[in-house]
Every structure is written in C-alpha cells, then in structure tokens.
Amino acid sequence: MKKRKWKAVGFILMISAAIAVASSYYGFKEAEASCLKSGGTVVEKDVSLLAFHWKLSCEQG
C-alpha cells in the first residue's frame, strides 16, 4: 500500500512540474508575440533549459 501511495505522489509531482514548464513557456511566447504585435523588435531573449526563467527585451521602433 505504501509503495502505491509513493508512486501516486511521484506521478502527481511530475504532472505538476510539466504543467509549470508548459505554462512558463506559454507566457514567454505570449510576451514575444505581444512585442511583435505592438510593432516592436525582440532585441534579447533568454530562455532557460526548462523555461522556468526567461527574459525578453522588446525595443519599440
């Protein structure tokens, strides 16, 4: 019973991490699209391996 419980907890944690990565990457893509839509130019973009940390610089011109 304990082994099954730990497997379930591990599965839930993995799914939660996947959702967090997908949400963060989606936020990055939305920021990039917003910059381009407003007529700006993306001058710097930096996305970490799992997209937890990202930085985007938009220059309006």
N, C-alpha and C positions, 0 to 999 in steps of 0.2 A: 504494500500500500504506500509506503514512504517513497519508494523508487518512482512510482507512478506520479505522485504528487510533485516531486522534483522535476520530472520530465515536463509536466504541465507548466510549472513555474518557468522553466527554461524556455519553453515554447512561447509563452506569453511575453517574456522579456525580448526574445528575438523578433517577434512580430512588432512589438513596441519600438524597438530600435529601427527596424525597417521603415516604419511609418514616420519616425522622426527624420530619417535621412531623406525620404521622399518629400516630406513637407518642406524641409530646408532647401532642397534643390529646386522645388517648385517656386519658392519665394525668390530665389536667385533669378530664375528665368523670368518671373513676373517683373522684377526690378529692371532687368535688362530690356525687356520688351517695352516697359514704360519709358525708359530713357530714349529708346529709338523712336517710339511713337510721338514723343514730345519734340522731336527734331534734334535731339542731342546725339553725341557721339560717345561711345564707350571708349574711354582712354585707358582704363585699367580694370582688369577683372582678375580676381584671385579666388579660386575655389579649392578648399582643402580636399583631401582624399575622399572623405565620406560626405562632403558638403555640409558639415556641421558649422564650419567657419567660412564665411565668404565675404568678399569686399568687392564693390563695384564703384567706379568713379565715372560720372557722366559729365561731359562738358557741353554746355549749351552754346551753339554757334550760329 
